[in-house]
Amino acid sequence: MKNKTMTNEAIPLSRRRFLTGAAALMSVPLLCGLWPKSALAQAISQALPQFVALRQAQQGILTGAHWGAFEALVQDDRMVDVKPIQDDPAPNELITMAPHQVHAPNRVKYPMVRKSWLEGGPLNCKPELRGRDEWVRVSWDKALTLVSEQITRLQKEHGPQAIYAGSYGWKSVGMLHNSRTLLHRLLNLTGGFGDYSGDYSTGAAQVIMAHVVGSMEVYEQQTAWPNVIENSKLVVLWGCNPLITLKNSWNMPDHEGLAGFEALKKKGTRIISIDPIYNESARDLKAHWIAPRPYTDSAMIIGIAHTLLAEKLHDADFLKSYTVGFDKFEAYLTGKEDGVVKDADWAAAICGIDANTLRELAREMAKQRTMIMAGWGIQRQHRGEQPHWLLVTLAAMLGQIGLPGGGFGFSYHYSSGGSPTARGGILAGISAGKAPKNAPASIPVARIADCLANPGKTINFNGARVTYPDVKMVYVAGGNTFHQHQDTNNLVKAWQRPQTIVVNEPYWTATAKHADIVLPATTSYERNDMEMGGDYSQLYVFPMHQCVPPQHESRNDFDIFAGLAEKLGVLEAYSNGKNEMQWLKGMYDDMKAQARDARVALPPFDMFWASNNYIRFPIPEQNKQWVRFADFRENPLLNPLGTPSGKIEIYSDTVEKMGYDDCRGIPGWMPPHEWYQGPQAQKYPLSLNTAHPVNRLHSQLDNTPLRKKYAVADREAIWINPDDASLRGIADGDLVRAFNDRGQILVGAKVTPDVRPGVVRISEGAWFDPANPAEPGSLCKNGNVNCLTFDIGSSSLAQGNCGHMAQLEIEKYQGPALENTAHAVPVGA
Ligand code: PGD
């Protein structure tokens, strides 16, 4: 039963609402009497052409996902098909999976409690049975009572540090039904909770960049695409696969980045892809492929930097005016510091790229306008702070930072960085509220397993010391810890420490299967919401109309937490007395007021909502030519960076003073924990690449038919070079066991020259499915790559995750037939 206080009952949807919207739109010119008529007409025509034009073409209910906005076609309360919106320059096939998401056979149908937890309570719950116990169906009231009792007990007995509710994850789009924020909102009202800092995407880069350029950089707006298309003569894709990763966005994608790359291709701009894999983007963009050994990018960049210096191709004036500490880096390059000359030959011996190629690359970059577009995989590694710091240093030596089409960009592959910023308003979502004064300090996000297993342990983190709390309860809403975290078998053990684990989920993911209490959450297609389109452009405002009623007994996260708020006596403060549509109207009205200040007129909320249409804001011409760091370059005194010196810090005194031997004051090459020249390579000669998947978003959609497109022998695919495959008697399509000391997984062989010899690619995101959950380290039957990765922080500085690396071995699988049960529902559910 739904909580009546919060959400409108599921509305039977019909074409009637579109007609209402159409009629309502006729009154558009009556809006906003504040403006002179001509200005109003102009503003409306700027803001509303799509709003009006789309009406004719509509067939379905407008909603969307991380993979794009679309119209859902619904028959008899079932979503049966989808249709992309007409503005999307590159509609994404993933949207076709929406009907399967809603009607997936492995939906969590009812509130469920793990049998031993129900019988023994939190103190005698047999935590070792997590992941293999039976499940018992309970009523919503019972489930909410059980969860709220634990929150009350733990706050009273141990305080907020006992409840870890960081709940990292990509959840679904939507500014109201933001599961993580709602969880935090509830817990901030009921005593506080333990949170995390950083993220799994850019854990290392975002911390070091703040010291180097004074901002996280990885999430900053990039030099606008039209400017890049016009001015860049050479684009270097360093460790990224943008044509794949740009399909999805944190908000709803505008897909303008894909249009940007298409334009580069049409223009014939030279593109170089530096990646151990000849990835989909390199192929499509006809890029020149340079394939270094994995995890050696730092050495490669240093070799290029040395060539620039040795051949006097570096821009000494830029370095003098806009950076600090190049003298120290120069001493490092020339060996004055440690007696080792780090020239191209030195680098070649590490990165496996011929020294002449490195020298040529340096010359090519120096002779023309060059944009270095780097991905994040190269920093999701041990010593992952170094590559991005070195790339900034390299770009500074080239002296093109702040010039049209030149410099570096660390977000062209993500959420359409560089899509020009529109003028209008921004939707602010529901807030998490204020943390109470005694809220515990955050832990670095990727140290969660270490934290659970080692309460009281103290670690370094960005110049501070962090002591792990004694976590007794974990609450996850909108994340998949058993996918995202490294060394899954270690996580299984650490996960046995807390007394209670609660998960709000639409599906029986591995995280849900390893919980004690699972609360069934709706998908975003079962509720009303709104979202911006274009993370960097803020180009669209999309309504997300409820397409079908909540499935089974699932509830919206908003309602789940409202139910808990009621039990905990904070319902009024949690809901502000507003229901779903009232919240949405409030958000829209705030956004509309901002748009009005920016001289863009919008229709009133009721009209917007009834129209089943979206808003597309105008893009000012000057924003199409925006250049990152141009203002700094123009006047570094008036527009300093946020670093202590106000300049680019090739040497960071702040970092140096932290005294870490694993991240010093200047960037450099540090051999990682595991690599092809390390001791582990004797036993495990292959280097792992855990690319982001082509037909999924992390673990999302692994349980849909799209999987047939990429699964091999019904398992996650492993890309193997023909030399490595034949050495081991492995043929295309074979079942393969991939293993190291941490774990073993079953994968399906794709034998291809598109991967460098000595390297294998297994995408992240396949659901964990141990053959024998009672035996730690047993074969994962679905190919969850994190069974092989290691769980060590990138360095004392950032403590980022190292999900992108591991040494391993493979062999043809010859064991007994094993059914893949990753997407099956557990016993009792
Ligand atoms: P998702 O698969 O998006 O992965 O890790 P993350 O946990 O974000 O999981 C989101 C979960 O939220 C899904 O289970 C989904 O069903 C659930 N969900 C969706 N909508 C809702 C909702 O409305 N309510 C509720 N309650 N739940 C919902 C991603 C993380 O993985 C990231 S960001 C990165 S960059 C890392 N990448 C790698 C990597 O490259 N390599 C490795 N080896 N490991 C990685 N892990 C990291």
Boltz pocket constraint, residues with backbone or C-beta under 6 A from the ligand:
constraints:
  - pocket:
      binder: B
      contacts: [[A, 168], [A, 169], [A, 170], [A, 171], [A, 172], [A, 177], [A, 179], [A, 200], [A, 201], [A, 202], [A, 380], [A, 476], [A, 477], [A, 478], [A, 479], [A, 480], [A, 481], [A, 483], [A, 484], [A, 485], [A, 504], [A, 505], [A, 506], [A, 507], [A, 509], [A, 521], [A, 522], [A, 523], [A, 524], [A, 557], [A, 690], [A, 691], [A, 692], [A, 697], [A, 698], [A, 699], [A, 700], [A, 764], [A, 785], [A, 786], [A, 789], [A, 803], [A, 804]]
      max_distance: 6.0
